[in-house]
């Protein structure tokens, strides 16, 4: 889930929004940016909610500390951080499984 949310956020922030607001108004790239921002933004919003629920379920099952859980959840709001949070969470789960 983190990878999906992360990729969508990167596309939204680094492709859709710049094309929408930095391209010449009424141009083809501006229209593409508008469409990307709308559709990718909606998909990211819905899937971010799934990401939060998934992280909460995993946090409860893995008995994460509240701060670890909150930072993992908030990572979905910052481009590229979701990948770091996913790696950190994967390592935490693997370490807990070894105990």
N, C-alpha and C positions, 0 to 999 in steps of 0.2 A: 504494500500500500504506500509505503514511504517513497519508493521509486516512482510510482505513478504520479503521486501528488507533486513530487519534486520536478519531474520532467514537465508536467503541465504548467507549473509555476514558472519554470525557466522560459518556456515558450511564450507564456503570457507576458512576463516582465521584459524579456529581451527581444521579442519579435513583435507581438501584438500591440503592446502599448506604444513602443517607439514609432511603429508604422502609423498607428492611429493618430498620434499627436505631433509627430515630427515631419510627416510627409505633407506634400502640398495638398491643401483641402480640395476635395472633389476628385483627386487623382486616383488611379488604379491602386497604387500601394496603400493609400489612405483607406480606401474601401476594404482592401484585404486586411489591413490592421484592425479595422472596425469589426469585421467578421471574426477574425481570430480572437480578438479581445472578448467579444460577446460569447462565442461558443466555448472557447477554452476556459474563459472565466467562469462560466456556468458549470462546466465539467469539474474544474478545480474546486469550486465551492462545494459541490455535492460530495465529491470524493474526499475532500478535506474532512467533512463530517464523518465519513466512513473511517478515515485515518484516525480521527480522535477516538471513536468508539473502539477500533481495533487496538489502539495504544492503551486505552483504559482497561480493556479485557486482558491484554498481555501484562500490563503493570500489576494487575490484581493477581494473576496466576503466578507471575514471577516474583511477587512481593517486593516490587521496587519501592524505593523511598519516594516520598511526595515530590521533592525537588527534582529528582531524576525523571519522574513521570511528567511533571509540568514542562521541563525543558525539552523533553522528547516531543511532547505535543506542540509546543510553541515553535519548534524547528520547522514545522510545515508552513510557517508564515514567511520564512526568509529563504530566498533562492539559494540552492546548493546545501543548506544546512540539513535538509531532510536526509541527504545521503550520509552525512556525518552522523546524524542521530540514529539512522538505521544501522550503521556499522557498530556504533556504541551499544545500541540495544541488543544486537545480535551477539556481541561479545559478552554482554552481561548475562544473557540467557544461557549461553554456552558455559560460562563460568559457574552459574548456578546449577546447571545440570551435572557438572562434574563433582559437585559437593555431595 
